[in-house]
Amino acid sequence: MTRTDHPAGAGTVPRPEVLISGASIAGPALAFWLNRHGYAVTVVEKASTLRGGGYPVDVRGTALEVVRRMGILPRLRDAHIDLRRLTFLEGDGAEVASLHPHHVTGGVTGRDLEVRRGDLADALYAAVRDDVEFVFGDSVAALDQSGHGVDVTFRGGGRRTFAMVFGADGLHSATRETLFGPEERFHHYLGHCFAVFTLPNTFGLSHETVMWNAPGRAAALYAVGDDGDVHAFLNFAHPEPPSDAFRDPEAQRDLLASVFADAGWEVPGLLAALGDADDLFFDAVGQIRMPRWSSGRAALVGDAAYAPSFLTGQGTSLALVGAYMLAGSLARQDHATGFAAYEHGTRAFVTLNQALVGKGGATLFPATPRALAERNDRLRRLTALPSAEQRPAHSALTLPDFTPGT
Ligand SMILES: Cc1cc2nc3c(=O)[nH]c(=O)nc-3n(C[C@H](O)[C@H](O)[C@H](O)COP(=O)(O)OP(=O)(O)OC[C@H]3O[C@@H](n4cnc5c(N)ncnc54)[C@H](O)[C@@H]3O)c2cc1C
């Protein structure tokens, strides 16, 4: 646990103490900017350490300017994965098309970044850890806003009062549940489930992704570097969320085995490797959509408030931009005005990026034989075209300058 109490322009006035729940992307980014704007920040993370985890995430458009202003852009450029090829396969394993990933994602070569999620979390943490108090292995048990601040009871038994509390605790945010009610009210299931896990790279893949499709099913291998492992990814259409499987890894393995039972290509080997994987992550593909992102002295940021799903590739960028906007909006005003300004300045950007989901779904996971055939035709034609244009949604917000004195 570390924090240096330097005043950051607040003179002798004590810095208001605020709490952030979650130390992945949105949490440390928000901590960085709140510290800059004169708050004394504590971050509580339920995991016992900063979570690693190597699946690739994207930093694009407006979010690039956020990381530039944080001073971590050069470090992230060094960590850039530089996936060079995305190859699509037919159900029998025959190649449909092999192209640069930006043809599909709308990314901009030489500018947009793709980094391991753990590398981004490390860079954000390194940028704040000397100025912010981090508490690992604990979480919020109860929030009480009936007094002049937010009285917080921690699961570890501690009690403290904060001027504000922020939920940066992801798609299944406990903060959101406490403030606004059950996840079902805000989670929009997109009709798919997915599983990711790592396995040894015995496929000879390097800096590339290979994706196998059958109608309503997909399997992919991501080789993000040369470190000997690949990320396996299985996605399948399922009319209702398989609620029984979410908390039961054995049920998840059984469901995946039955859905992919007759699949071709390398899928039988992937299912066999699933039995040995100790990092299986299984979830529904969905978005969080909320009419409001704050309640009293508490607000949500990142996936907790507006997860767009990996089909957009914009979850990380929304988390970074949202953190910048939330902290900046609180820089010179009370919490109610600041939270209103955060929503006013950020919601249109979020909505535009969440709307990218249709494009992602149609390209990556066609649900019917006809949709798959049309997608494959499109991909074959794409290889003959120059790289796709950047998606306007990625840069649809121009960051305000919240620097003190401006
Ligand atoms: C398989 C996969 C692939 C993805 N691919 C992409 C991609 O290609 N591009 C992209 O941009 N995005 C991608 N994403 C999405 C991206 O990971 C998220 O949008 C992004 O990490 C959001 O960051 P966050 O900080 O809001 O939430 P999260 O990263 O989910 O972090 C939440 C943090 O809160 C902690 N926490 C949870 N509950 C509590 C609690 N009660 N108390 C304290 N701490 C708690 C968690 O341990 C975690 O550290 C992908 C996600 C997945 C799962």
The ligand as an SDF file (V2000), in Angstrom:
LIG
                    3D

 53 58  0  0  0  0  0  0  0  0999 V2000
  -11.7110  -12.3230  -23.9610 C   0  0  0  0  0  0  0  0  0  0  0  0
  -11.7930  -10.8380  -24.0670 C   0  0  0  0  0  0  0  0  0  0  0  0
  -11.3270  -10.2280  -25.2090 C   0  0  0  0  0  0  0  0  0  0  0  0
  -11.3810   -8.8510  -25.3080 C   0  0  0  0  0  0  0  0  0  0  0  0
  -10.8820   -8.2730  -26.4230 N   0  0  0  0  0  0  0  0  0  0  0  0
  -10.8510   -6.9310  -26.5000 C   0  0  0  0  0  0  0  0  0  0  0  0
  -10.2950   -6.2750  -27.6260 C   0  0  0  0  0  0  0  0  0  0  0  0
   -9.8540   -6.9090  -28.5760 O   0  0  0  0  0  0  0  0  0  0  0  0
  -10.2510   -4.9300  -27.6290 N   0  0  0  0  0  0  0  0  0  0  0  0
  -10.7200   -4.1950  -26.5810 C   0  0  0  0  0  0  0  0  0  0  0  0
  -10.6060   -2.9780  -26.6020 O   0  0  0  0  0  0  0  0  0  0  0  0
  -11.2880   -4.7720  -25.5190 N   0  0  0  0  0  0  0  0  0  0  0  0
  -11.3570   -6.1210  -25.4550 C   0  0  0  0  0  0  0  0  0  0  0  0
  -11.9310   -6.7130  -24.3680 N   0  0  0  0  0  0  0  0  0  0  0  0
  -12.5840   -5.8780  -23.3630 C   0  0  0  0  0  0  0  0  0  0  0  0
  -11.6410   -5.2540  -22.3890 C   0  0  0  0  0  0  0  0  0  0  0  0
  -10.9180   -6.2420  -21.7150 O   0  0  0  0  0  0  0  0  0  0  0  0
  -12.4940   -4.4590  -21.3950 C   0  0  0  0  0  0  0  0  0  0  0  0
  -13.4240   -3.6680  -22.0820 O   0  0  0  0  0  0  0  0  0  0  0  0
  -11.6110   -3.5460  -20.5630 C   0  0  0  0  0  0  0  0  0  0  0  0
  -10.6810   -4.3360  -19.8750 O   0  0  0  0  0  0  0  0  0  0  0  0
  -12.4760   -2.7420  -19.5760 C   0  0  0  0  0  0  0  0  0  0  0  0
  -11.7200   -2.3800  -18.4830 O   0  0  0  0  0  0  0  0  0  0  0  0
  -12.3660   -2.1530  -17.0350 P   0  0  0  0  0  0  0  0  0  0  0  0
  -11.2340   -1.6840  -16.2000 O   0  0  0  0  0  0  0  0  0  0  0  0
  -13.5920   -1.3350  -17.1510 O   0  0  0  0  0  0  0  0  0  0  0  0
  -12.9000   -3.5920  -16.5620 O   0  0  0  0  0  0  0  0  0  0  0  0
  -12.1080   -4.9430  -16.3040 P   0  0  0  0  0  0  0  0  0  0  0  0
  -10.9150   -5.0420  -17.1620 O   0  0  0  0  0  0  0  0  0  0  0  0
  -13.1080   -6.0330  -16.3610 O   0  0  0  0  0  0  0  0  0  0  0  0
  -11.5820   -4.8050  -14.7990 O   0  0  0  0  0  0  0  0  0  0  0  0
  -12.3880   -4.8700  -13.6630 C   0  0  0  0  0  0  0  0  0  0  0  0
  -11.4570   -4.9910  -12.4540 C   0  0  0  0  0  0  0  0  0  0  0  0
  -12.2610   -4.9440  -11.2620 O   0  0  0  0  0  0  0  0  0  0  0  0
  -11.8970   -6.0070  -10.4060 C   0  0  0  0  0  0  0  0  0  0  0  0
  -13.0750   -6.3170   -9.6150 N   0  0  0  0  0  0  0  0  0  0  0  0
  -14.1770   -6.9860  -10.0030 C   0  0  0  0  0  0  0  0  0  0  0  0
  -15.0600   -7.0190   -9.0050 N   0  0  0  0  0  0  0  0  0  0  0  0
  -14.5130   -6.3490   -7.9730 C   0  0  0  0  0  0  0  0  0  0  0  0
  -14.9490   -6.0300   -6.6750 C   0  0  0  0  0  0  0  0  0  0  0  0
  -16.1540   -6.4190   -6.2180 N   0  0  0  0  0  0  0  0  0  0  0  0
  -14.1410   -5.3100   -5.8670 N   0  0  0  0  0  0  0  0  0  0  0  0
  -12.9110   -4.9220   -6.2950 C   0  0  0  0  0  0  0  0  0  0  0  0
  -12.4370   -5.2080   -7.5200 N   0  0  0  0  0  0  0  0  0  0  0  0
  -13.2370   -5.9020   -8.3510 C   0  0  0  0  0  0  0  0  0  0  0  0
  -11.4610   -7.1200  -11.3330 C   0  0  0  0  0  0  0  0  0  0  0  0
  -10.6410   -8.0590  -10.6750 O   0  0  0  0  0  0  0  0  0  0  0  0
  -10.7100   -6.3230  -12.3980 C   0  0  0  0  0  0  0  0  0  0  0  0
   -9.3830   -6.0990  -12.0290 O   0  0  0  0  0  0  0  0  0  0  0  0
  -11.9330   -8.0800  -24.2590 C   0  0  0  0  0  0  0  0  0  0  0  0
  -12.4160   -8.7120  -23.1060 C   0  0  0  0  0  0  0  0  0  0  0  0
  -12.3670  -10.0820  -23.0060 C   0  0  0  0  0  0  0  0  0  0  0  0
  -12.8700  -10.7480  -21.7400 C   0  0  0  0  0  0  0  0  0  0  0  0
  1  2  1  0
  2  3  1  0
  2 52  2  0
  3  4  2  0
  4  5  1  0
  4 50  1  0
  5  6  2  0
  6  7  1  0
  6 13  1  0
  7  8  2  0
  7  9  1  0
  9 10  1  0
 10 11  2  0
 10 12  1  0
 12 13  2  0
 13 14  1  0
 14 15  1  0
 14 50  1  0
 15 16  1  0
 16 17  1  0
 16 18  1  0
 18 19  1  0
 18 20  1  0
 20 21  1  0
 20 22  1  0
 22 23  1  0
 23 24  1  0
 24 25  2  0
 24 26  1  0
 24 27  1  0
 27 28  1  0
 28 29  2  0
 28 30  1  0
 28 31  1  0
 31 32  1  0
 32 33  1  0
 33 34  1  0
 33 48  1  0
 34 35  1  0
 35 36  1  0
 35 46  1  0
 36 37  1  0
 36 45  1  0
 37 38  2  0
 38 39  1  0
 39 40  1  0
 39 45  2  0
 40 41  1  0
 40 42  2  0
 42 43  1  0
 43 44  2  0
 44 45  1  0
 46 47  1  0
 46 48  1  0
 48 49  1  0
 50 51  2  0
 51 52  1  0
 52 53  1  0
M  END
$$$$
